[in-house]
Amino acid sequence: MKPSNQDEEGPRDLLVGVTVAEVAAVGIAMAMTWVPGRGGTTWSPADLLWDDPGTATRIAATFLVTNLIFASFAGIVWISTIRKRGGKS
């Protein structure tokens, strides 16, 4: 039986995690654009930059904001993981 090498699985696991996050971000962006909220709002982050953005622009802007939120959460988790390990990588 060969010993398990975690370095071989690391990049593959990271790729799967990033792919799942990006698919979720696309789904969130599409849902936020096509399904109005409970209050019936049609606001989008694209409204900050354009007067009358199209559907693709609204989806792209919401996708970008969703990715920024995901990156913030990932950064917080990464920093807390480093602190728990005591600065060891």
Residue, then its C-alpha position, 0 to 999 in steps of 0.5 A: m500500500k502506497p502512502s497518501n501524498q496530499d500534495e497531489e490532491g491539493p490542486r485538484d481539490l482547490l480546482v473543484g472548490v473554485t469551480v463549485a463556487e463559480v457555478a454558484a456565483v453564476g446561479i446567484a447572478m442569474a437568479m438575482t437578475w431574473v427573479p424579483g425580490r419579495g419587495g419587487t425590486t429590480w435594482s442591480p449593481a449595474d445600475l450604479l454604472w449604467d443608466d439602463p443596463g441590459t440583462a447581460t450587464r446586470i448578470a455580469a455586475t451581480f456575478l462580479v459582486t458575488n465573487l467579491i463577497f466569496a473572495s472576502f469570505a475565503g480570505i477570512v477563512w484563510i486568515s483564521t486557518i493560518r492563525k489557528r495553525g500558529g503561522k505554519s503553512 
